[in-house]
Amino acid sequence: MNNIHRLPRPRAWVGLLTDIDDTLTADGDIEPVALAALQRLRTAGIPLIAITGRPVGWSESPALHWPLTTIVAENGSVRLSCQNGRLVKHYAQDDTTRQHQHHTLMQVLELIERTVPGARRAGDSAGRETDIAIDHSEHTHLPPDRVAQVVALMQAHGLTATVSSIHINGWLGHHNKWTGACWAVREVLGQDLARERDRWVYVGDSTNDQVMFEQMPHSVGVANIRRFWNDLVHRPRHVTQGERGQGFAEVVEHLLGDPPAP
């Protein structure tokens, strides 16, 4: 685990990819220091793409109001952008596939709530279109053995399952944060992330960021990732001193230089 100051500053680095919950936010709200860091990136002309497990409905406001290039929601299945002040959504799967999968996902969600004691769907579930989520730390505490039970049930029914800092997400299909990031970079910037991954930095905070930690040579965990450290198979190469938004701001300050004096 390297200090953030050992993160290379590529001469021609392209942009930043980041998780949202507990990477930019605390208790569900973006931290002012993180929002200021996003604006610094926008001012510097550096692309910033957010990749989150949050649903489409929750992601609409950040897509419209935060200085993001684009946001990929529901772990790689939906991309949202603000174009001329209007929200535009793009889906990784066609309408027929989504409708068929939604029926299966609802059946699995109801099974989990019926059979796993204490398991409750996430509070943002009404805004989900392509996945399901069980709350384990946002509004409901679910102990590790019950989290494991939920993951096992999802997987037994053919779902991909990941555990974020707040939710257990499950979906059908082969998309994930990495495929979503590649999709966004290709569609928005016309670039190949897989070929240029050494010119990007990824910032995350939990086990559902592992696919990005595995794929990205310049990966960073904000300090609160230490709560998941022993559960990580693929770990970030660097860790910040600060947690959540403060840690994200550290990354931006390191890459762009010290922030301007107030």
C-alpha positions in Angstrom: 0.0 0.0 0.0 1.6 3.2 -1.2 1.1 6.7 0.0 -0.7 9.0 -2.4 2.4 11.0 -3.0 3.9 8.0 -4.8 1.1 8.1 -7.4 2.8 9.0 -10.7 1.9 12.2 -12.5 1.7 11.1 -16.1 3.0 13.8 -18.5 -0.1 13.4 -20.7 -2.7 11.9 -18.4 -6.2 11.9 -19.8 -8.7 11.9 -16.9 -10.1 10.6 -13.6 -12.6 7.9 -13.0 -14.3 7.7 -9.6 -16.8 5.9 -7.4 -19.4 8.1 -5.6 -20.6 6.8 -2.3 -18.1 7.2 0.6 -15.6 8.4 -2.1 -17.1 11.7 -2.8 -19.9 11.6 -0.3 -20.5 11.3 3.5 -23.9 10.1 4.7 -25.2 10.3 1.1 -24.3 14.0 0.4 -21.3 15.2 -1.6 -18.7 16.8 0.7 -17.9 20.4 -0.2 -14.2 19.7 -0.5 -15.0 17.0 -3.1 -17.3 19.2 -5.0 -14.6 21.9 -5.1 -12.2 19.3 -6.4 -14.6 18.3 -9.2 -14.8 21.9 -10.2 -11.0 22.2 -10.3 -11.0 19.3 -12.7 -13.7 20.9 -14.9 -11.7 24.2 -14.9 -8.5 22.4 -15.9 -10.3 20.7 -18.7 -9.8 17.2 -17.2 -12.5 14.6 -17.9 -14.2 13.2 -14.8 -16.4 10.1 -15.1 -18.3 8.8 -12.1 -19.0 5.0 -12.0 -21.5 4.1 -9.3 -23.8 1.3 -8.1 -26.5 3.9 -7.3 -29.7 3.8 -9.4 -30.7 5.8 -12.4 -33.2 7.8 -10.4 -30.6 8.8 -7.7 -28.0 9.6 -10.4 -30.1 12.1 -12.3 -29.3 15.0 -10.0 -25.5 14.5 -9.9 -25.6 14.2 -13.7 -27.4 17.5 -14.0 -25.8 19.5 -11.3 -22.3 18.2 -10.5 -19.3 19.1 -12.8 -19.0 15.6 -14.3 -18.3 14.6 -17.8 -20.8 11.8 -17.5 -22.0 9.3 -14.9 -22.4 5.5 -15.3 -25.0 4.2 -12.9 -26.2 0.7 -11.7 -22.7 -0.8 -12.1 -22.2 -0.2 -15.8 -25.6 -0.6 -17.3 -26.9 3.1 -17.7 -25.0 6.2 -18.7 -26.4 9.7 -17.9 -25.1 13.0 -19.3 -26.2 16.6 -19.2 -26.5 18.0 -22.7 -27.5 21.7 -23.1 -29.1 21.5 -19.6 -31.1 18.4 -20.4 -30.7 14.9 -19.0 -29.8 12.2 -21.6 -29.8 8.5 -20.8 -28.2 5.6 -22.6 -28.6 1.9 -21.8 -26.2 -0.9 -22.3 -29.0 -3.4 -23.0 -32.1 -3.2 -25.2 -35.6 -2.6 -23.9 -36.8 -6.2 -24.3 -33.8 -7.6 -22.4 -34.2 -5.1 -19.6 -37.9 -5.9 -19.2 -37.3 -9.6 -19.1 -34.5 -9.3 -16.6 -36.5 -6.9 -14.4 -39.1 -9.6 -13.8 -36.4 -12.0 -12.7 -34.7 -9.5 -10.5 -38.0 -8.6 -8.7 -38.5 -12.3 -8.0 -35.0 -12.6 -6.5 -35.5 -9.4 -4.5 -38.7 -10.7 -2.9 -37.1 -14.1 -2.2 -34.2 -12.4 -0.3 -36.5 -10.3 1.8 -38.7 -13.3 2.6 -35.9 -15.7 3.5 -32.9 -13.7 4.9 -33.8 -12.2 8.3 -33.3 -8.5 8.5 -32.7 -8.1 4.7 -34.5 -5.1 3.3 -34.3 -3.5 -0.2 -32.3 -0.3 -0.4 -34.2 3.0 0.1 -33.3 4.1 -3.4 -34.8 0.9 -5.0 -37.7 2.8 -6.7 -35.2 4.5 -8.9 -33.5 1.2 -10.1 -34.1 0.0 -13.6 -31.5 -2.8 -14.2 -30.5 -4.1 -10.8 -31.6 -4.8 -7.2 -30.0 -3.6 -4.0 -30.2 -4.7 -0.4 -29.2 -2.2 2.3 -26.5 -3.4 4.7 -25.1 -0.1 6.1 -27.0 2.9 4.9 -30.2 2.8 6.9 -30.2 -0.9 8.0 -27.4 -2.9 9.6 -27.0 -6.3 8.2 -24.3 -8.5 9.8 -21.6 -10.1 7.7 -23.1 -13.6 7.8 -26.4 -12.2 6.4 -24.5 -10.2 3.8 -22.9 -13.4 2.7 -26.3 -15.1 2.6 -27.7 -12.4 0.3 -24.7 -12.6 -2.0 -25.1 -16.4 -2.2 -28.8 -16.2 -3.0 -28.1 -13.7 -5.8 -25.4 -15.8 -7.3 -27.5 -19.0 -7.0 -30.1 -17.3 -9.3 -27.5 -16.2 -11.9 -27.0 -12.7 -10.7 -23.6 -10.9 -10.5 -23.4 -9.7 -6.9 -21.1 -7.0 -5.4 -20.9 -5.4 -2.0 -20.4 -1.6 -1.8 -19.9 0.4 1.4 -23.7 0.6 1.8 -25.5 -1.9 -0.4 -25.4 -5.4 -1.8 -26.1 -5.0 -5.6 -27.2 -7.8 -7.9 -27.8 -7.8 -11.7 -28.1 -9.9 -14.8 -25.7 -9.4 -17.7 -22.0 -9.2 -18.1 -21.6 -5.5 -17.4 -19.7 -4.1 -14.4 -17.8 -0.9 -13.4 -15.0 -1.7 -15.8 -17.1 -2.3 -18.9 -19.2 0.7 -18.0 -16.0 2.9 -17.7 -14.8 1.6 -21.1 -18.2 2.3 -22.6 -18.3 5.8 -21.3 -14.8 6.7 -22.4 -15.5 5.3 -25.8 -18.9 7.0 -26.4 -18.1 10.4 -24.8 -14.4 10.9 -25.6 -13.9 8.6 -28.5 -11.0 6.9 -26.8 -10.0 3.3 -25.8 -9.7 3.0 -22.0 -8.3 -0.5 -22.2 -5.4 0.7 -24.3 -4.9 4.0 -22.4 -5.6 2.9 -18.9 -2.1 4.0 -17.8 -3.2 7.6 -18.5 -6.2 7.5 -16.2 -6.6 7.3 -12.4 -9.4 5.5 -10.6 -10.5 6.4 -7.0 -12.8 4.1 -4.9 -13.6 2.9 -1.4 -14.9 -0.6 -1.2 -15.1 -4.2 -2.4 -17.3 -3.3 -5.4 -14.4 -1.3 -6.8 -12.2 -4.3 -7.1 -12.7 -4.8 -10.8 -11.4 -1.2 -11.3 -8.5 -1.8 -8.9 -7.6 -4.9 -10.9 -7.7 -3.2 -14.3 -6.3 0.3 -13.5 -2.5 0.6 -13.0 -3.1 4.0 -11.2 -5.7 3.1 -8.6 -6.4 4.9 -5.3 -8.5 4.0 -2.3 -9.7 6.8 0.0 -8.6 6.1 3.6 -11.9 4.5 4.7 -11.2 1.6 2.4 -9.3 0.1 5.3 -12.5 -1.2 6.7 -12.7 -3.6 3.7 -9.0 -4.2 3.4 -9.0 -7.9 4.5 -12.0 -8.6 2.1 -10.2 -7.2 -1.0 -8.7 -9.7 -3.4 -7.6 -6.8 -5.7 -6.4 -3.8 -3.7 -5.7 -0.2 -4.8 -2.1 0.6 -5.4 -2.3 3.8 -3.3 -4.3 5.0 -0.3 -5.0 8.6 0.7 -4.5 10.0 4.2 -8.0 11.5 4.3 -11.3 9.7 4.2 -14.1 10.1 1.6 -14.3 13.5 0.0 -11.1 14.7 1.7 -9.2 11.8 0.3 -10.6 12.4 -3.2 -9.5 16.1 -2.9 -6.0 14.8 -2.0 -5.8 12.9 -5.3 -6.9 16.0 -7.3 -4.4 18.2 -5.4 -1.6 15.7 -6.1 -2.4 15.5 -9.8 -3.1 19.2 -10.4 -0.9 20.8 -7.8 -1.9 22.6 -4.6 -5.3 24.4 -4.8 -5.3 28.1 -5.3 -5.3 30.3 -2.2 -8.8 31.4 -1.1 
